[in-house]
C-alpha cells in the first residue's frame, strides 16, 4: 500500500513539474510555453535546486531565477532567451 501511494505521488509530482516547466514567465503576466528541449534542460535543475517548490509553478520559476548562477548551462540559456 505504501509503495502504491508513493507511485501515485511521484506520478503527480512529475505531471506538476512538467506543467511548471511549460510555464516560464518573461516578465509579463502571460506565460510562454516551454519547448520539450527547454523542459529537458531545466528538469534536473528543478530537482537539484528547487525541489521544495514543486508543484508551485511561480515558485519554481522564481527559484530558478534566484539560482541563476547555479543553473546548468542549458537551463541558464532558457532563461536568457
C-alpha positions in Angstrom: 0.0 0.0 0.0 2.8 2.4 0.9 4.6 1.9 -2.4 1.4 2.3 -4.3 0.9 5.8 -2.7 4.4 6.8 -3.4 3.9 5.8 -7.1 0.8 7.9 -7.4 2.5 10.8 -5.6 5.6 10.5 -7.8 3.5 10.5 -11.0 1.5 13.5 -9.8 4.8 15.3 -9.0 6.2 14.6 -12.4 3.0 15.8 -14.0 3.0 19.0 -12.0 6.7 19.5 -12.7 6.0 19.1 -16.4 3.3 21.7 -16.1 5.6 24.0 -14.2 8.3 23.8 -16.8 5.9 24.6 -19.6 5.2 28.0 -18.0 8.2 30.3 -17.9 7.3 33.9 -17.4 9.2 36.5 -19.3 8.4 39.5 -17.1 4.8 39.7 -18.3 1.5 38.4 -16.9 1.4 35.9 -19.8 3.4 32.7 -19.7 5.3 31.3 -22.7 5.1 27.6 -23.4 8.4 25.9 -23.0 9.6 23.5 -25.7 10.5 19.9 -24.9 14.2 20.8 -25.2 13.7 23.6 -22.6 11.9 21.2 -20.2 14.7 18.7 -20.7 17.3 21.4 -20.0 15.8 22.6 -16.7 14.2 19.5 -15.2 17.4 18.3 -13.5 18.0 21.8 -12.1 14.5 22.0 -10.7 15.1 18.7 -8.8 18.5 19.8 -7.7 17.9 23.4 -6.7 14.2 23.8 -6.1 12.6 20.5 -5.0 10.7 22.2 -2.2 8.9 24.4 -4.7 7.3 21.6 -6.7 4.4 21.8 -7.8 4.1 25.6 -7.5 4.8 26.9 -11.0 5.5 30.5 -9.9 7.7 29.4 -7.0 9.8 27.1 -9.3 10.3 29.8 -11.8 11.3 32.3 -9.1 13.6 29.8 -7.5 15.3 29.1 -10.8 15.8 32.8 -11.5 17.2 33.3 -8.0 19.6 30.3 -8.5 20.7 31.6 -12.0 24.4 31.3 -11.1 23.9 27.7 -10.2 21.9 26.6 -13.2 23.3 24.3 -15.8 24.4 26.0 -19.0 21.4 24.5 -20.9 18.9 25.8 -18.3 20.6 29.2 -18.0 20.2 29.6 -21.8 16.4 29.0 -21.4 16.2 32.0 -19.0 18.4 34.2 -21.1 16.2 33.9 -24.2 
